[in-house]
Amino acid sequence: MRQLGKRKFSLNFKLSVINYYQNHKESLAEIAIKFDVLSSQVYLWKNDFEKE
């Protein structure tokens, strides 16, 4: 069962998700399911990563 409340993700985890997204032809939704996060969160991390 999923924990209620705000979860914190390490920078390492975020970079792993973004790296996976960049190297695989899967949708944000599919990647979100694979990593147990919201697709909107993956989208935000991707945008933050592209800005830097």
matplotlib code that plots the C-alpha trace (Angstrom):
import matplotlib.pyplot as plt

x = [0.0, 1.2, 2.3, 0.3, 2.0, 4.8, 7.7, 11.3, 13.4, 17.2, 18.9, 20.4, 16.9, 15.6, 18.6, 18.1, 14.5, 15.5, 18.3, 15.9, 13.4, 16.1, 17.4, 14.1, 11.1, 8.5, 5.9, 6.1, 3.1, 4.9, 8.1, 6.1, 4.5, 7.8, 9.4, 6.2, 6.0, 3.4, 3.9, 3.6, 6.6, 8.7, 7.7, 8.8, 12.1, 12.7, 12.0, 14.2, 17.0, 16.7, 16.9, 20.3]
y = [0.0, 3.5, 5.7, 8.9, 12.3, 13.9, 11.7, 12.9, 11.6, 11.8, 13.6, 10.2, 8.7, 11.7, 11.5, 7.8, 8.3, 11.1, 9.0, 6.1, 8.4, 9.7, 6.3, 4.4, 5.0, 4.9, 7.4, 9.5, 7.5, 4.2, 5.4, 6.8, 3.4, 1.7, 4.0, 4.3, 8.1, 10.4, 11.2, 14.9, 14.5, 12.9, 15.8, 18.4, 16.7, 16.5, 20.2, 21.1, 18.9, 20.6, 24.1, 23.4]
z = [0.0, -0.9, 1.9, 2.5, 2.6, 0.7, -0.3, -0.9, -3.7, -3.8, -6.6, -7.6, -8.0, -10.0, -12.4, -12.8, -13.8, -16.3, -17.7, -18.2, -19.9, -22.3, -23.3, -23.7, -26.0, -23.3, -22.3, -19.2, -17.8, -18.4, -16.8, -13.8, -13.3, -13.5, -10.9, -8.7, -9.1, -10.7, -14.4, -13.6, -11.3, -14.0, -16.3, -13.7, -13.1, -16.9, -17.3, -14.3, -15.7, -19.2, -17.7, -16.0]

ax = plt.figure().add_subplot(projection="3d")
ax.plot(x, y, z, "-o")
ax.set_aspect("equal")
plt.show()
